[in-house]
Amino acid sequence: MDDDPSDLRQPESVAAVLKVFAILQSLADRSETGISELSMRLAMPKATVYRFLQTMKSLGYVRQEADTERYGLTMKMFELGTKALQYPDLVELAKPHMEALSERTGETIHLGTLLDSEIIYVHKIDSRHTLGMYSRVGRRAPLHCTAIGKVLLAWQGPAKRDAILAGAEFKRFRDKTIVEPAAFLAELERTRAQGFGEDREEFDDHIRCLGMPIFDRLGEPVAGMSVSFPTFRYDEAQAPGVISMLHEACKDVSRRLGCVRYPLEADQAVAGR
């Protein structure tokens, strides 16, 4: 018998579903993985791993490399994931603006949304330079030290913001990471007051990011768009121009999502009184 004895405590169908998703999650965390490695990582018999992988392969969700016989996820999984977006058109609406930002800045452009108490990148355009920011679509990142995370929280209502922060881990990634909740709340106030979010080498060494929120028809922040620079290419004098481009991009995507009154402009109007 090749199944884990603990599975006897639950229906066989439930145990099978749990195994399938454990394998998928493991492949998502580390692509190009062999059966032996999956077996050890998941404490699952090789025969069980092989059986599920072959089924998922036949359905088109898993691929197997001919030369190494290692397994990875297919684009069919990505297609499935995009359908889980609250706004399925979000990526397509943002793409032209992200491409324009990439063309004008030459830097890495990200689009991210909330996932639990983290952000997840749903689209990315790489820097045209050799040295840029490492990331990938589907990668999670923390809220407290990313420009996208900050803008997604800065414009949230207090109740939802507090619920999200309750599940967040204020982990220190770099010397400049904000790890005190009170200091982070002050950072959110600063973000909202200035109208954009900043990552000042808080997540990755030598990386600066500028980000702005995208809103839905209810005026709720549903995504963030950012530009990431290596510090040696970041020019404070050019930052206002990048912020202006981000503002126009996020305003247009928000409008196409049904946002009639862009909250950033409403904030500026109040501040100008």
C-alpha positions in Angstrom: 0.0 0.0 0.0 1.6 3.3 -1.1 -0.7 5.8 0.6 0.0 7.6 3.9 -1.7 5.9 6.8 -3.0 9.3 8.1 -5.2 9.4 5.0 -7.3 6.6 6.4 -8.8 9.2 8.8 -10.5 11.0 5.9 -12.5 9.9 2.8 -10.3 8.6 0.0 -11.5 11.3 -2.4 -10.6 14.1 0.0 -7.1 12.6 0.5 -6.6 12.5 -3.2 -7.6 16.1 -3.6 -5.2 17.2 -0.9 -2.4 15.3 -2.6 -3.1 16.8 -6.0 -3.0 20.3 -4.6 0.1 19.6 -2.5 1.9 18.5 -5.7 0.7 21.5 -7.6 1.8 23.9 -4.9 5.2 22.2 -4.7 5.6 22.6 -8.5 4.6 26.2 -8.2 7.2 26.9 -5.6 10.0 25.1 -7.5 9.6 24.3 -11.2 11.5 21.5 -13.0 11.2 19.0 -10.2 11.7 15.3 -10.2 9.6 12.5 -8.7 12.2 11.7 -6.0 12.4 15.3 -4.9 8.7 15.7 -4.8 8.3 12.4 -2.9 10.8 13.6 -0.2 9.5 17.1 0.0 5.8 16.0 0.4 6.5 12.8 2.4 4.5 11.0 -0.3 5.4 7.6 -1.9 7.0 7.8 -5.3 4.3 5.6 -6.8 1.6 8.0 -5.6 3.4 11.1 -6.9 3.9 9.4 -10.3 0.3 8.4 -10.6 -1.0 11.9 -9.9 1.6 13.6 -12.1 0.7 11.4 -15.0 -3.0 12.2 -14.6 -2.3 15.9 -14.4 0.0 15.6 -17.4 -2.7 13.9 -19.5 -5.1 16.8 -18.5 -2.6 19.4 -19.7 -1.8 21.0 -16.4 1.7 19.5 -15.9 4.5 19.0 -18.5 7.5 16.7 -18.4 10.8 17.6 -19.9 11.9 15.0 -22.4 15.6 15.2 -21.6 15.5 15.4 -17.8 12.1 13.8 -17.2 11.5 16.5 -14.6 8.0 18.1 -14.2 6.7 21.6 -14.2 3.4 23.5 -14.6 2.0 24.4 -18.0 0.5 27.7 -19.2 -2.9 26.0 -18.8 -2.4 26.5 -15.0 -1.6 30.2 -15.6 -4.8 30.5 -17.8 -6.8 29.0 -14.9 -5.2 31.4 -12.4 -6.0 34.5 -14.4 -9.7 33.6 -14.4 -9.5 33.8 -10.6 -8.8 37.5 -10.8 -11.6 39.7 -9.4 -11.3 41.7 -12.6 -10.3 39.3 -15.4 -9.7 42.2 -17.8 -7.2 43.9 -15.4 -4.0 42.6 -17.0 -5.2 43.3 -20.6 -6.2 46.8 -19.6 -2.9 47.5 -17.8 -0.6 46.0 -20.5 -0.5 48.9 -22.9 0.3 51.3 -20.1 3.0 49.0 -18.7 4.6 48.7 -22.1 4.6 52.4 -22.5 6.2 52.9 -19.0 8.8 50.2 -19.9 9.6 52.0 -23.2 10.0 55.4 -21.5 11.9 54.3 -18.4 13.6 51.1 -19.5 12.9 49.7 -16.1 11.0 46.7 -14.6 7.2 47.3 -14.4 4.9 45.3 -12.1 1.2 44.8 -11.7 0.1 43.3 -8.4 -3.0 42.5 -6.4 -3.7 41.4 -2.8 -3.6 37.7 -1.9 -4.4 37.1 1.7 -2.0 39.4 3.6 0.6 39.6 0.7 0.7 40.9 -2.8 1.0 38.7 -5.9 2.5 39.8 -9.2 0.0 39.2 -12.0 1.9 40.8 -14.8 5.5 42.0 -15.3 7.6 43.6 -18.0 11.3 43.1 -17.6 13.9 45.9 -17.6 15.7 46.2 -20.9 18.9 46.5 -19.0 21.0 43.5 -17.9 20.7 44.5 -14.3 17.1 44.8 -13.0 14.8 43.5 -10.3 14.4 39.7 -10.0 10.7 38.7 -9.8 8.2 36.6 -11.7 4.5 36.5 -12.4 2.9 34.5 -9.6 5.5 35.4 -7.1 4.3 36.6 -3.7 5.8 39.6 -2.0 5.2 41.2 1.4 2.9 44.2 1.9 5.0 46.2 4.3 8.1 46.8 2.2 6.8 47.0 -1.4 5.5 50.1 -3.2 2.5 48.1 -4.4 1.7 46.7 -1.0 1.8 50.2 0.5 -0.6 51.7 -2.0 -3.0 48.8 -1.8 -3.3 49.4 2.0 -3.0 53.2 2.1 -6.4 53.6 0.4 -8.2 50.7 2.1 -11.0 51.4 4.6 -9.8 51.1 8.2 -11.7 47.8 9.0 -10.4 46.0 5.9 -6.9 47.4 6.3 -6.7 46.2 9.9 -8.0 42.7 8.9 -5.3 42.4 6.3 -2.6 43.6 8.6 -3.7 41.2 11.3 -2.4 38.4 9.0 0.7 40.2 7.8 4.2 39.2 9.1 6.4 42.3 9.6 9.5 40.4 8.7 12.8 42.2 8.3 14.3 41.8 4.8 16.9 44.6 4.8 18.2 47.2 7.1 15.6 49.7 5.9 12.6 47.4 6.2 9.8 48.9 8.4 9.0 46.2 11.0 7.1 48.1 13.6 3.3 48.2 13.0 3.0 51.8 14.3 5.8 52.9 12.0 4.1 51.2 9.1 0.8 52.9 9.8 2.7 56.2 9.7 4.2 55.2 6.4 0.7 54.5 5.0 -0.4 58.0 6.0 2.7 59.4 4.3 1.9 57.3 1.2 -1.6 58.6 1.0 -0.6 62.2 1.6 2.0 62.2 -1.2 -0.2 60.2 -3.6 2.2 57.3 -4.3 4.1 54.5 -2.6 7.8 54.0 -2.3 10.1 51.1 -1.6 13.4 52.6 -0.5 15.6 49.5 -0.5 13.3 47.9 2.0 12.7 44.5 0.2 15.7 44.1 -2.1 19.1 45.7 -1.6 19.9 48.5 -4.1 16.3 48.5 -5.5 14.0 51.6 -5.4 10.3 51.3 -6.4 7.5 53.8 -7.1 3.9 52.6 -7.1 0.3 53.8 -7.5 -3.1 52.2 -6.9 -5.8 51.1 -9.4 -9.4 51.4 -8.2 -12.6 49.7 -9.1 -16.1 51.2 -9.7 -16.6 51.5 -5.9 -13.4 53.4 -5.5 -11.7 50.4 -3.8 -8.0 49.7 -4.5 -7.8 46.5 -6.4 -4.3 46.5 -7.8 -1.1 48.5 -7.9 1.4 49.3 -10.7 5.0 50.1 -10.0 8.3 50.9 -11.6 11.5 49.4 -10.1 15.0 50.9 -10.4 18.4 49.8 -9.3 19.6 52.6 -7.0 22.4 53.6 -9.3 19.8 54.3 -12.1 17.3 56.0 -9.8 17.3 59.8 -10.3 15.4 61.9 -7.7 15.1 64.7 -10.3 13.3 62.4 -12.7 11.0 60.7 -10.1 8.2 63.3 -10.5 8.0 62.5 -14.2 7.7 58.7 -13.5 5.1 59.4 -10.9 3.1 61.5 -13.4 3.2 58.6 -15.9 2.1 56.1 -13.3 -0.7 58.5 -12.3 -2.1 58.7 -15.8 -1.7 55.0 -16.4 -3.5 54.0 -13.1 -6.2 56.6 -13.6 -7.0 55.3 -17.1 -7.1 51.6 -16.0 -9.3 52.6 -13.0 -11.7 54.5 -15.4 -11.9 51.4 -17.6 -12.8 49.4 -14.5 -15.7 51.8 -13.8 -14.1 54.2 -11.4 -15.8 57.6 -12.1 -14.0 59.7 -9.5 -10.3 58.8 -9.2 -9.6 58.9 -5.4 -6.1 60.3 -5.8 -7.5 63.4 -7.4 -10.2 63.6 -4.8 -7.4 63.5 -2.1 -5.5 66.3 -3.8 -8.6 68.4 -4.1 -9.3 68.1 -0.3 -5.6 68.8 0.5 -5.8 71.9 -1.7 -8.7 73.5 0.2 
